[in-house]
Amino acid sequence: MARHGSPRHGEPRPPPGAPRRAFYGRRRGRRLRPGLKALLEELLPRFAVILPEAGGTLDPAALFDSPPQGCPVAAPRPEGIWLEIGFGAGEHLAWQAERHPGAGFLGAECFVNGVAGLLREVRERGLANVRIHHGDGRDLLDALPQGSLDRVFILFPDPWPKARHHKRRLIRDDTLDRLAEVMKDGVELRLATDDMDYLSWMLERLIRHPAFEWLARGPRDWRERPADWPPTRYEIKALDQGRRPIYLRFRRRRRRR
Ligand SMILES: C[S@@+](CC[C@H](N)C(=O)[O-])C[C@H]1O[C@@H](n2cnc3c(N)ncnc32)[C@H](O)[C@@H]1O
């Protein structure tokens, strides 16, 4: 559903002055069970990223300076900042955050049920190194300083299979340009899809982009998920329905000085 007019109560708002972007995915699904609703009300304010006004810059490391209220462990100043856009129910992000306690994790997701899912993981695993942008990941990208990210994940972005909807796809030249700005030299961008048309679309844009280099050396590299990359909920469904996911690892090339 497109985002037009004012957001409904409880829906994410872009920062003041931000460009009005159309968002076509789902913002809410089944009615949230009372436990998840309470989790959103109690925990989201503690873990939420507050974006600056449009044109302002966010210091992502500073988000981790003080532990979220109620977190038993103080998160140290992170060694690196990792971002996942469209984290779904959050199981991949939580898995990575648990295994990389020295890194700070930013997650962006528009779907409120997904945000509640990640908050549940954060509580169950006691994660102090996660911060959540409930909203459009492109608004978060706009606020990040150049060369501030150490890894980016965009796993199974909505494929928008109809030709007339292709313009809704998240992987587009302007998104890649912005990612190239905010990623550090030499760091990884990980993507996945089970939609072969979207795969061709992604590869076409990534391969021609001067900032990205595909790390694959042979078919095993895109057919097999690396060991440090857990399956996502969407991926498990795709496999159950007989679709084969493809895993892509790109490196942000060194900038010319
Ligand atoms: C097909 S689902 C995949 C979810 C998850 N990555 C997985 O593999 O299970 C795509 C997700 O991306 C989210 N999404 C789409 N566009 C987004 C955007 N611009 N910013 C943040 N999240 C977005 C959707 O709400 C949805 O949860």
The ligand as an ORCA input file, in Angstrom:
! r2SCAN-3c Opt
* xyz 0 1
  C      10.429    -10.328      1.593
  S      10.657     -9.630      3.164
  C      12.177    -10.391      3.719
  C      12.389    -10.231      5.191
  C      13.689    -10.829      5.749
  N      14.853    -10.183      5.204
  C      13.749    -12.308      5.473
  O      14.572    -12.722      4.633
  O      12.972    -13.063      6.110
  C      11.200     -7.972      2.784
  C      11.160     -7.064      4.009
  O      11.730     -5.799      3.681
  C      10.960     -4.792      4.310
  N      11.194     -3.563      3.543
  C      10.864     -3.332      2.255
  N      11.273     -2.118      1.867
  C      11.887     -1.569      2.956
  C      12.504     -0.309      3.188
  N      12.576      0.619      2.230
  N      13.022     -0.080      4.416
  C      12.930     -1.016      5.409
  N      12.350     -2.232      5.232
  C      11.837     -2.487      4.031
  C       9.547     -5.304      4.253
  O       8.719     -4.686      5.217
  C       9.756     -6.786      4.506
  O       9.703     -7.097      5.887
*
